[in-house]
């Protein structure tokens, strides 16, 4: 089933972010082979050229490596994966705090809310 994409951001970047998140969640493990360009295109409902651009961008970033005749694999470099995780955390937390501040919440209120949710065992 084709995936949904945000029209305001290039599809190849959205695919790259989705792959990064799967790596962080350990759904894609170090050294694991990614689907072929054609398979990923069919799964995502996008043009194979878009997937190729996604894989090229991920390779440029050191997140995946292409082995001639074998395919594209998730890096085995734990430091690269750690950097991805930290970057995504920073981006998501910054956006969360920015959104909450736009709604008028102070940083102390945000922290109190998170602590309260944690004490209640609500997934935080």
PESULFEN-V545257 format. One record per pair of residues at least 24 apart in sequence whose ideal C-beta (glycine too) atoms are under 7 Angstrom apart, sorted by the first residue. I is the first residue (numbers start at 0). J is the second residue. Records with the same first field share a line. If there is no record, write none. Layout:
I=J ; J
This chain:
1=43 ; 44
2=43 ; 44
10=45 ; 49
11=49 ; 52 ; 53 ; 56
14=43 ; 50 ; 53
15=53 ; 56 ; 57
18=57
19=62 ; 83 ; 87
20=87
22=73 ; 80 ; 83
23=83 ; 84 ; 87
27=73
28=73
29=73 ; 74 ; 75 ; 80
30=72 ; 73 ; 75
31=72 ; 73
32=70 ; 72
33=63 ; 70 ; 71 ; 72 ; 73
35=70
